[in-house]
Amino acid sequence: MQMMTQALSAALLHFVWEGAIVGVVLGIALFVLRHRSANARYTVSCAALIVLAALPIITTAVLYSQALSIDTRGIATIVGGSRATGDVLVAEAPVRIGSEPPQIAWLAQVQMWALPLWSSGVLLLSVRLLFGGAYVFVLGRRGAPAEASLLATVVRLAARMGIDRAVRVLISTRIDVPSAVGWLRPVILLPPATAMGLTQQQLEAVLAHELAHIRRHDYVVNIL
């Protein structure tokens, strides 16, 4: 268990430069794809997020495997280089002389605190996510149903965009900008000013934008 903890702590430190490299590569890719479709840039960005999520897992597995291999070889060396005295096996372990260099000691201190700090961050952000989910649930329950003409516009746009799920539209005084929430039962939330202060063409553009979020499953992607 200690080796796994050390491997995870070291992987978190390695993730600093690993994540920086992924960020640079993504920046270059987005620059190259700047004239391509938004879907191409979106796909590349999602791929970068998947790589970022996988890197710590892969790095932890590699470091743990290396530590396990070194530990196994160390035991074999001790047993192989020991002398037997009766029924007692005496290990001729090397004597440690001096102390660790300052830079190694400093790195060890950082590594020791990496996992607790990371775990605290995960806990805090998980609580934030739960509160956000609860707030979204309330928004989806307390909004007022939109007018029939607005619903008809959403149904028409959804059909044109290939969305086969039912999409509810609610007018909510709790939000300031149009939003799309939910995954299995998506809801478009509109502030009252949006429905009243826009022309038909502008309103359709806003609704199409929110429907695009639903079509790409952005809500669940953001959670993941």
N, C-alpha and C positions, 0 to 999 in steps of 0.2 A: 504493500500500500504506500509506503514511503517513497519507493522508486516511482510509482505512478504520479504521486503528488509533485515530486521534483521534476518529472518529465513535463507535466502540465504547466508548472510554473515557468520552466525554461521555454516551453512552446509559446507562452504568452509574450515573453520578451522577444523571441524570434519573430513573432507576428508584427512587431513594430516595423522592421525592415521588409518583411514579406508583404504586409499590407501596403507599404509605401510603393513597392515595385508594382503591385497590382494597380494602384491608383495612377501611377505614371503611364503604364501600358494602356489603361482605360482612357486616359486623357488623350493619348496619341491616337487610339482607335476612334474616339469620338471626333477628333479633328479630321481624320481621314474620311470619316463617314458624314461629315457635316452637310454634304449636298445629297446624301441618300435619304431614304424614307425615315420617318420617325420610328417606325417599327424596327428597323435595322438597328438604330441607336438604342432603342429600348431593350432589344434582345441582347446586345453586347453588354449593356449595363447590368441586366439580370444575371448574365453569365459571370460577370465580375463579382457580383454579390455571392453567387454560389461558390466561386473559388475562395472568396474571403471566409465563408463559413466552413469550407472543407480544410483550409490550410492548417488551422490549429489542431484539428483532429488528426490529420496526416502527420504533422510534426510531432505531436505527442506520441503517436504510435511508433514513429521512427526512433525518437529519443528513448522511449521506454524499452524498445527492442535492443538498442545499443547498450543501455544500462544493464539490462538483464544478461546480455552476452558478456559484458565486462565482469559482472558479478560472478557469473558461472565460471569464467576463466580464472578469476581470482581465487575462488574456492579450490579449483583444480590445482592451481599453482601452490597454494598453501599445503594441500594434502600431499601433492607430489614432492614438495620440498621439506616435508616434516620428518622428524625422526621419532621412532617408536621407543618408548621407555616402558617396558612391561606391557600393560594393557592401556597405557595412556598415550595419546597422540599429541605431541608438542609441536605447535606451528612455529616455524622460523619466519615470523612476519618481519618485514623491513621496519626499521626504527625511523620515525618521522623526526627530522631535524629542522629547526627553525620554524617560522610561521609563514602563512600565505602572503604573497605580494599584496600591497594595498589595493591594486585594481581588482584583483580576484576577490578579496574580502568585501570590497564595495559591491561588486556584482552579486556576490552571494547574499548580501543584505537585501539588495533590490529583488532578487529572485525569491527570497523568503516572504516578502510582502506582496509580491505580484498576485498570487492566488487569492489571499484574503481580500485584497482591494478589488480584484476582478469579480469575486463572488458577491461582494457587497454591491457593486455596480449592477450586476445581473439581478440581484434581489430588488433593488430600488426601481430599476426599469421595468421589472415584471409587475411590481405593484402599480406603477404608473400605467402600464398597459391594461391591467385589470380595471383600474378606475376609468380609463378612457373607454374601455368596452362597455362598462356600466353606463357611462354618460351617453354613449351612442345608442344603447338600448332604450334609454329614457327618451332621447330625441325621436326615435322611431315610433314611440308609443304616444307621444304627446303632441305631435304635429297635426295640423288640420288638413283634411283631404283637399287636394287641388280641384279646380273646376274641371268639368267634363271636357271642355275644349282643350285644356292643357294636357289632360290625360290622353286625349285622342292624338295630339301632336307627338307625345312620347311613344305611343304604340306605333305610330307611323314611322318615326325615326328608328325605333328599335328593330322593326321589321326590315328596314333598308340596310341596317348595320349587321343583320344576321343574329340578333339577340333573341333567343327563343324563350327566355325566362320572363316571368311577370315582373314588371318593375313598378313599384308604387311611387307616387309623387306626393309629398307633403309640404305644406307651408308652415314654416317654423319661425317663431320670433326669437328663438334662442341662438340663431346663427347669423353671421354677417355676410357670408358669401355662399353661393351654391356649393353643395357637397353631395358626394355619392357614398353611402355607407352600406355595410352588409355584403355578404357574398352569396349565400344560398337564397336569401330573400332580400335582394337589393332594394334600396330606397334612395330616391333623389330628394334631397332637402333643399327647399328654396326659401330665402327670406322674402317677406311680403313685398319689399321694394322691387325685387327682381321680376316678379310676375306683373307688376303694375307699371314699372317705369321703362320697359323695353318694347321695341317694335317686334312684330312677329318674326322677322328675319333674325334679329338679335337674340330673341328668346330661343329660337330653334338652334342657333349656334351654341348657346349656353347649354341647352339640353343635350345636344350632340356631344359636347365635350364631356359631360358627366356620364353619358351612355358609353363613351369610349373607355372610361375608367372601369365601368362594369364589364364591358366586353373583354378587357384585358385582365380581369380579375385583380385589379390593382389593390383592392382592399386586403385580400388574403396575402398577396405578395408582400405588402408593407408589414403585415403582422409577422410573416415568416422572416 
